[in-house]
Amino acid sequence: MNVLLQIVNTTSNKNIYNKIIRIISNLCQGSSVRHLEIVETAIPTLVKIVQRETAFGTVRNAVSALFYFLRGESKIQKVVETGVVPSIVSYLR
């Protein structure tokens, strides 16, 4: 996960950027409870994407990744504490 996050945070290639976000979303979707600790490291990057990105597909993949991460009740508070909820709500308008 760290390598993927490093690429997302440093690449200027939008195609690679979008594909990596989709990969992270897929990893979050398929992660079992014991692998969520690894996926959890992506939360700050996903939050930045939701708050700053303008490409709908990229934001959709980042929000999907956060949604998949939220499967456990104890995880909801972690995502809420990031401050991303207003950004997500703004996409619903």
Secondary structure, 3 states (H helix, E strand, C coil): CHHHHHHHHHCCCHHHHHHHHHHHHHHHHHCCHHHHHHHHCCHHHHHHHHHHCCCHHHHHHHHHHHHHHCCCHHHHHHHHHCCCHHHHHHHHC
